[in-house]
């Protein structure tokens, strides 16, 4: 292993040990699940942000060494050094917004989280597809197989302080502090579930034989339930009384065969975030026509649905401010999306986009766009039509040409062109062309 890399990992572990001596009282003052830093250490908000932070940690010689290793060599070498530093300092054990990011994707063990970060970063450095979805499925398959050998059911309860209990009777001793429960493989909701009066988040996964009508009838009485995740239940249609869960703010449905949501979804007047991922049979026209009446909706995620186009009816969702379309098969920004007058953030990570086809008047309030892992030979100057645009992220987008007109993007505050095909001369010139822009090159 490279000596400099070993020394770096040692220093990171040393910093971690020093961090542990911080006052526990200081830690309690921080909302660790939303804070962007803990004990003075910045906490990435997602996998992409992890890449940015690691890029900042390591110089070019260390990155070159990492690139020379195979993926397995790098992950093996880094697991107990830098991997430990991440697990401890980025709150993967103790709780952080990065931990929440992974848990929302069904990854619960800190070793798995750091493993995904290390694997993905190596692929990022070597120009390979990160394949996050595939990595997550492999970890889920492992745990599903392991748990199947132990029991057909899995119960996990988590407290405000992120203590975990895998036995419902043990969890019942701490009912007031339990806020998050995951049920896997159940055919009916446990009768004791209603004892958890402060439950705010519930995941129901791999429960194809559960009577969801009865389940939703029961859940409608849960006064504090605001987040519901329905994963891999192989359901074609969820029953209409899903709409009776009127306190929901966040609903995520993934890995199902459903073609539509029940009309009664519009009764959930507090619904702010809706995620429908890995549901390739969903009828988008029907969905958009339904969501028009969900006035509280602000964030919509349609990632990983094999979408090659988006119907124009999406333009009617004028209430949404954030749209995720990751890992689909789009070749340009869909026309209906361009008409979303209140959209602030658009994410098109890992599609097949070569041209944006923007014009004046499109996306008039967009401030932030993510176009990573697409195929642009030249930096897309169509972005100049987005008058309020402030942040552009375009890792691994095959850019080799920077037009002289890029100076027109005077309002740009942040531009990330890491891992493109730019020469050092082009990078230096870009710094002169955009002197007031934070550049990541």
C-alpha positions as CSV (number, residue, x, y, z in Angstrom):
1,X,0.0,0.0,0.0
2,X,1.3,3.5,-0.7
3,X,3.1,4.9,2.3
4,X,1.6,8.4,1.9
5,X,-1.9,6.9,1.7
6,X,-1.3,4.9,4.9
7,X,-0.1,8.0,6.7
8,X,-3.2,9.9,5.5
9,X,-5.6,7.2,6.7
10,X,-3.8,7.2,10.1
11,X,-4.2,10.9,10.5
12,X,-7.9,10.7,9.7
13,X,-8.3,8.0,12.4
14,X,-6.3,10.2,14.8
15,X,-8.6,13.2,14.0
16,X,-11.6,10.9,14.7
17,X,-10.2,9.9,18.1
18,X,-9.7,13.5,19.0
19,X,-13.3,14.2,17.9
20,X,-14.5,11.7,20.4
21,X,-13.2,13.7,23.3
22,X,-15.7,16.5,22.4
23,X,-18.3,17.2,25.1
24,X,-21.4,15.0,24.8
25,X,-23.4,18.0,25.7
26,X,-22.1,19.9,22.7
27,X,-23.3,17.0,20.4
28,X,-26.7,17.0,21.9
29,X,-27.2,20.6,20.8
30,X,-27.0,19.6,17.2
31,X,-29.8,18.2,15.1
32,X,-27.5,15.5,13.6
33,X,-30.0,14.3,11.2
34,X,-30.2,17.5,9.3
35,X,-27.0,19.4,10.3
36,X,-24.3,19.9,7.6
37,X,-21.6,19.4,10.2
38,X,-21.0,17.5,13.4
39,X,-18.2,18.5,15.8
40,X,-16.8,20.8,13.1
41,X,-16.6,18.1,10.4
42,X,-18.7,18.6,7.3
43,X,-21.2,15.8,6.6
44,X,-22.0,15.0,3.0
45,X,-25.6,15.0,2.0
46,X,-25.4,12.3,-0.6
47,X,-23.1,10.1,-2.6
48,X,-22.2,12.8,-5.0
49,X,-21.2,15.1,-2.1
50,X,-19.0,12.3,-0.7
51,X,-17.0,12.4,-4.0
52,X,-16.6,16.2,-3.6
53,X,-15.3,15.8,-0.1
54,X,-12.9,13.0,-0.9
55,X,-11.6,14.8,-3.9
56,X,-10.8,17.7,-1.6
57,X,-9.0,15.4,1.0
58,X,-6.6,13.6,-1.4
59,X,-4.0,15.1,-3.8
60,X,-3.4,13.9,-7.3
61,X,-0.6,11.5,-6.3
62,X,-2.9,9.7,-3.9
63,X,-5.7,9.6,-6.5
64,X,-3.3,8.2,-9.1
65,X,-2.3,5.4,-6.6
66,X,-6.0,4.6,-5.9
67,X,-6.6,4.4,-9.7
68,X,-3.7,1.9,-10.0
69,X,-5.4,-0.5,-7.6
70,X,-8.2,-2.8,-8.5
71,X,-11.6,-2.0,-7.0
72,X,-11.2,-4.8,-4.5
73,X,-7.7,-3.8,-3.5
74,X,-8.7,-0.2,-2.9
75,X,-11.8,-1.2,-0.8
76,X,-9.8,-3.7,1.2
77,X,-6.9,-1.3,1.8
78,X,-9.2,1.6,2.8
79,X,-11.9,-0.2,4.8
80,X,-10.1,-0.1,8.2
81,X,-8.4,3.3,7.7
82,X,-10.3,5.8,5.7
83,X,-13.4,3.7,5.9
84,X,-13.3,3.8,9.7
85,X,-12.8,7.5,9.6
86,X,-16.0,7.9,7.4
87,X,-18.1,5.6,9.6
88,X,-17.2,7.5,12.7
89,X,-16.8,11.1,11.6
90,X,-19.6,11.1,9.0
91,X,-22.0,9.7,11.6
92,X,-22.7,6.4,9.9
93,X,-22.8,4.7,13.3
94,X,-24.1,7.5,15.5
95,X,-26.6,9.3,13.1
96,X,-26.2,12.0,10.5
97,X,-27.9,13.3,7.3
98,X,-25.6,10.9,5.3
99,X,-26.8,8.0,7.4
100,X,-30.4,9.0,6.7
101,X,-29.5,9.2,2.9
102,X,-28.4,5.6,2.9
103,X,-31.2,4.3,5.1
104,X,-33.7,5.9,2.8
105,X,-32.2,3.7,0.1
106,X,-32.5,0.6,2.3
107,X,-28.9,0.4,3.4
108,X,-28.7,0.2,7.2
109,X,-25.3,-1.1,8.2
110,X,-22.4,1.4,8.4
111,X,-20.0,-1.0,6.9
112,X,-22.3,-1.3,3.9
113,X,-22.6,2.5,3.7
114,X,-18.8,3.0,3.7
115,X,-18.4,0.1,1.3
116,X,-20.7,1.7,-1.2
117,X,-18.9,5.0,-0.8
118,X,-15.4,3.4,-1.4
119,X,-16.6,1.3,-4.3
120,X,-18.4,4.2,-6.0
121,X,-15.5,6.5,-5.5
122,X,-13.1,4.1,-7.1
123,X,-15.4,3.7,-10.1
124,X,-15.8,7.5,-10.2
125,X,-12.0,7.9,-10.4
126,X,-11.6,5.3,-13.0
127,X,-14.4,6.5,-15.2
128,X,-16.7,3.5,-14.7
129,X,-20.5,3.6,-14.1
130,X,-21.1,3.8,-10.3
131,X,-24.1,1.4,-10.6
132,X,-25.5,2.5,-7.3
133,X,-28.8,0.8,-7.9
134,X,-27.0,-2.5,-8.5
135,X,-24.8,-2.1,-5.4
136,X,-27.8,-1.5,-3.2
137,X,-29.6,-4.5,-4.6
138,X,-26.6,-6.7,-3.9
139,X,-26.4,-5.6,-0.3
140,X,-30.2,-6.0,0.1
141,X,-30.0,-9.5,-1.4
142,X,-27.2,-10.4,1.0
143,X,-29.2,-9.3,4.1
144,X,-32.4,-10.9,2.8
145,X,-30.6,-14.2,2.4
146,X,-29.0,-13.9,5.8
147,X,-32.2,-13.0,7.5
148,X,-34.1,-15.7,5.7
149,X,-31.8,-18.3,7.3
150,X,-32.6,-16.9,10.7
151,X,-36.3,-16.1,10.4
152,X,-38.9,-15.3,7.7
153,X,-39.7,-12.0,9.3
154,X,-37.6,-9.0,10.2
155,X,-38.5,-6.3,12.6
156,X,-36.3,-3.3,13.4
157,X,-37.2,-0.3,15.5
158,X,-35.1,2.8,15.9
159,X,-35.3,5.6,18.5
160,X,-34.7,9.3,18.3
161,X,-31.1,8.6,19.3
162,X,-30.8,5.8,16.7
163,X,-30.8,2.9,19.2
164,X,-32.0,-0.2,17.4
165,X,-34.2,-3.0,18.5
166,X,-34.8,-6.1,16.5
167,X,-37.3,-7.7,18.9
168,X,-40.7,-6.1,19.1
169,X,-41.2,-7.0,22.8
170,X,-37.9,-5.3,23.7
171,X,-38.8,-2.3,21.6
172,X,-42.1,-2.0,23.6
173,X,-40.0,-1.1,26.7
174,X,-39.1,2.1,24.9
175,X,-42.3,2.9,23.1
176,X,-42.1,6.7,23.7
177,X,-38.8,7.0,22.0
178,X,-39.4,4.7,19.0
179,X,-39.9,6.8,15.8
180,X,-38.9,4.5,13.0
181,X,-40.0,0.9,12.3
182,X,-39.2,-1.4,9.4
183,X,-41.2,-4.5,8.7
184,X,-40.0,-7.1,6.2
185,X,-41.8,-10.3,5.1
186,X,-45.0,-9.7,7.2
187,X,-48.4,-11.0,6.1
188,X,-50.2,-8.8,8.6
189,X,-49.2,-5.8,10.8
190,X,-48.1,-6.9,14.3
191,X,-51.0,-6.2,16.8
192,X,-48.5,-4.5,19.1
193,X,-47.5,-2.0,16.5
194,X,-50.2,0.5,17.7
195,X,-48.4,0.8,21.0
196,X,-45.7,2.9,19.4
197,X,-47.6,6.2,19.7
198,X,-44.7,8.4,18.4
199,X,-44.0,6.4,15.3
200,X,-43.3,8.8,12.5
201,X,-41.7,6.6,9.8
202,X,-42.7,3.1,8.7
203,X,-41.1,0.9,6.0
204,X,-43.1,-2.1,4.7
205,X,-40.8,-4.2,2.5
206,X,-41.2,-7.5,0.7
207,X,-44.7,-8.1,2.0
208,X,-46.6,-9.3,-1.1
209,X,-49.1,-11.2,1.0
210,X,-50.0,-8.4,3.4
211,X,-53.6,-7.2,3.3
212,X,-52.8,-3.6,2.6
213,X,-56.4,-2.5,2.9
214,X,-56.5,-3.7,6.5
215,X,-53.0,-2.3,7.1
216,X,-53.9,1.2,5.8
217,X,-57.1,1.1,7.9
218,X,-55.0,0.5,11.0
219,X,-52.3,3.1,10.0
220,X,-54.9,5.8,9.5
221,X,-55.1,6.0,13.3
222,X,-51.4,6.7,13.8
223,X,-51.4,10.3,14.8
224,X,-47.7,10.9,14.1
225,X,-47.0,8.8,11.0
226,X,-45.6,11.2,8.4
227,X,-43.4,9.0,6.3
228,X,-44.4,5.7,4.6
229,X,-42.0,3.6,2.5
230,X,-43.4,0.8,0.4
231,X,-40.6,-1.3,-1.1
232,X,-40.6,-4.4,-3.3
233,X,-44.1,-5.6,-2.3
234,X,-44.8,-6.7,-5.9
235,X,-48.2,-4.9,-5.8
236,X,-50.1,-3.9,-8.9
237,X,-52.5,-1.5,-7.2
238,X,-52.5,-0.2,-3.7
239,X,-56.0,0.1,-2.2
240,X,-57.9,3.4,-2.2
241,X,-57.7,3.9,1.6
242,X,-54.0,4.8,1.2
243,X,-55.6,8.2,0.9
244,X,-56.8,7.9,4.5
245,X,-53.2,8.4,5.7
246,X,-53.9,12.1,5.8
247,X,-50.9,13.0,7.9
248,X,-48.3,11.7,5.4
249,X,-45.7,14.2,4.3
250,X,-43.4,11.7,2.5
251,X,-44.4,8.7,0.5
252,X,-42.0,6.4,-1.4
253,X,-43.1,3.5,-3.5
254,X,-40.4,1.4,-5.1
255,X,-40.0,-1.9,-6.9
256,X,-43.7,-2.5,-7.6
257,X,-45.7,-3.4,-10.7
258,X,-48.3,-0.7,-10.1
259,X,-49.6,1.3,-13.1
260,X,-51.3,4.0,-11.1
261,X,-51.9,5.4,-7.7
262,X,-55.4,5.4,-6.1
263,X,-57.4,8.6,-6.8
264,X,-57.8,9.1,-3.1
265,X,-54.1,10.1,-2.9
266,X,-55.3,13.7,-3.4
267,X,-56.9,13.5,0.1
268,X,-53.4,13.6,1.6
269,X,-53.3,17.3,1.9
270,X,-49.9,17.4,3.7
271,X,-48.0,15.3,1.1
272,X,-44.8,17.2,0.3
273,X,-42.5,14.5,-1.2
274,X,-43.5,11.7,-3.5
275,X,-41.0,9.1,-4.8
276,X,-42.0,6.5,-7.3
277,X,-38.9,4.6,-8.3
278,X,-38.3,1.2,-10.1
279,X,-41.9,1.1,-11.1
280,X,-41.5,1.0,-14.9
281,X,-45.2,0.2,-15.5
282,X,-46.5,3.4,-14.0
283,X,-48.8,5.5,-16.3
284,X,-47.3,9.0,-16.1
285,X,-50.3,10.8,-17.7
286,X,-52.6,9.3,-15.2
287,X,-50.2,10.1,-12.4
288,X,-49.7,13.7,-13.4
289,X,-53.4,14.3,-13.8
290,X,-53.9,13.0,-10.3
291,X,-51.1,15.0,-8.7
292,X,-52.4,18.3,-10.0
293,X,-54.8,18.2,-7.1
294,X,-52.0,17.5,-4.5
295,X,-51.3,21.2,-3.9
296,X,-48.8,20.6,-1.1
297,X,-46.5,18.5,-3.3
298,X,-43.1,20.1,-3.7
299,X,-40.7,17.2,-4.5
300,X,-41.2,14.5,-7.1
301,X,-38.8,11.6,-7.8
302,X,-39.3,9.4,-10.8
303,X,-35.8,7.9,-10.9
304,X,-35.0,4.4,-12.3
305,X,-38.3,3.9,-14.2
306,X,-36.7,3.3,-17.6
307,X,-38.2,6.5,-18.9
308,X,-37.3,7.6,-22.5
309,X,-39.9,10.4,-22.5
310,X,-42.1,12.3,-20.2
311,X,-45.6,13.3,-21.2
312,X,-46.3,17.0,-21.6
313,X,-49.0,16.8,-18.9
314,X,-46.2,17.2,-16.3
315,X,-46.3,20.9,-17.1
316,X,-49.5,21.1,-15.0
317,X,-47.6,20.3,-11.8
318,X,-46.8,23.9,-11.2
319,X,-46.5,23.4,-7.5
320,X,-43.3,21.2,-7.6
321,X,-40.0,22.8,-6.9
322,X,-37.7,19.8,-7.1
323,X,-37.7,17.0,-9.8
324,X,-35.5,13.9,-9.8
325,X,-35.2,11.9,-13.0
326,X,-32.0,9.9,-12.3
327,X,-31.0,6.7,-14.1
328,X,-33.6,6.8,-16.9
329,X,-33.1,6.8,-20.7
330,X,-33.9,10.5,-21.5
331,X,-32.0,12.1,-24.4
332,X,-33.0,15.7,-23.7
333,X,-34.9,17.7,-21.1
334,X,-38.6,16.8,-21.9
335,X,-40.7,19.7,-23.2
336,X,-43.2,19.5,-20.4
337,X,-40.4,19.7,-17.8
338,X,-39.2,22.9,-19.4
339,X,-42.6,24.5,-18.7
340,X,-42.4,23.9,-14.9
341,X,-42.4,27.6,-13.9
342,X,-41.6,27.0,-10.2
343,X,-39.0,24.3,-10.5
344,X,-35.9,25.3,-8.6
345,X,-33.8,22.0,-8.8
346,X,-33.7,19.6,-11.7
347,X,-31.6,16.4,-11.4
348,X,-31.0,14.3,-14.6
349,X,-28.1,12.2,-13.2
350,X,-27.1,9.2,-15.5
351,X,-29.3,9.5,-18.6
352,X,-28.4,9.6,-22.3
353,X,-28.6,13.3,-22.7
354,X,-26.4,14.9,-25.4
355,X,-28.3,18.2,-25.9
356,X,-30.7,20.2,-23.6
357,X,-32.7,21.9,-26.4
358,X,-33.5,24.9,-24.1
359,X,-34.8,28.2,-25.3
360,X,-35.6,31.5,-23.7
361,X,-38.6,31.3,-21.3
362,X,-37.8,27.7,-20.3
363,X,-37.5,26.8,-16.5
364,X,-37.7,30.4,-15.5
365,X,-37.0,29.8,-11.8
366,X,-34.4,27.0,-12.0
367,X,-31.4,27.7,-9.9
368,X,-29.7,24.3,-9.7
369,X,-29.2,21.6,-12.3
370,X,-27.4,18.2,-12.1
371,X,-26.4,16.7,-15.4
372,X,-23.7,14.2,-14.2
373,X,-23.0,11.0,-16.3
374,X,-24.5,12.2,-19.6
375,X,-22.8,12.7,-23.0
376,X,-21.9,16.3,-23.8
377,X,-18.9,16.8,-26.1
378,X,-19.2,20.6,-25.6
379,X,-20.4,22.5,-22.6
380,X,-24.1,23.2,-23.2
381,X,-24.4,26.9,-23.7
382,X,-28.2,26.5,-23.8
383,X,-27.9,26.9,-20.0
384,X,-27.6,30.7,-20.7
385,X,-31.4,30.8,-21.2
386,X,-31.9,29.9,-17.6
387,X,-31.6,33.4,-16.2
388,X,-31.8,32.4,-12.5
389,X,-29.3,29.4,-12.8
390,X,-26.7,29.5,-10.0
391,X,-25.4,25.9,-9.7
392,X,-24.4,23.4,-12.4
393,X,-23.0,19.9,-11.7
394,X,-21.7,17.9,-14.6
395,X,-19.2,15.2,-13.5
396,X,-18.3,12.6,-16.1
397,X,-20.2,14.2,-18.9
398,X,-17.5,13.8,-21.6
399,X,-17.0,17.5,-22.1
400,X,-13.9,18.4,-24.1
401,X,-14.9,21.8,-25.5
402,X,-15.6,25.0,-23.5
403,X,-17.2,27.6,-25.8
404,X,-15.9,31.2,-25.6
405,X,-19.5,32.3,-24.8
406,X,-19.3,30.7,-21.4
407,X,-18.5,34.1,-20.1
408,X,-22.2,34.9,-20.5
409,X,-22.9,32.8,-17.4
410,X,-22.0,35.7,-15.1
411,X,-24.5,34.8,-12.5
412,X,-23.2,31.2,-12.0
413,X,-22.0,30.7,-8.4
414,X,-20.9,27.1,-8.7
415,X,-19.7,24.9,-11.6
416,X,-18.5,21.4,-11.2
417,X,-16.8,19.8,-14.3
418,X,-14.8,17.2,-12.4
419,X,-13.8,14.1,-14.4
420,X,-14.4,15.5,-17.9
421,X,-12.0,15.7,-20.8
422,X,-10.6,19.1,-20.2
423,X,-6.9,20.0,-20.6
424,X,-5.0,21.9,-17.9
425,X,-4.9,24.8,-20.3
426,X,-8.7,24.8,-20.7
427,X,-9.1,24.7,-16.9
428,X,-6.8,27.7,-16.4
429,X,-8.6,29.6,-19.1
430,X,-12.0,28.8,-17.5
431,X,-10.8,30.3,-14.2
432,X,-10.2,33.5,-16.1
433,X,-13.5,33.3,-17.9
434,X,-15.6,32.8,-14.8
435,X,-13.6,34.6,-12.0
436,X,-16.6,34.9,-9.6
437,X,-17.7,31.3,-9.9
438,X,-16.6,28.5,-7.5
439,X,-15.1,26.0,-9.9
440,X,-14.5,22.3,-9.4
441,X,-12.3,21.0,-12.2
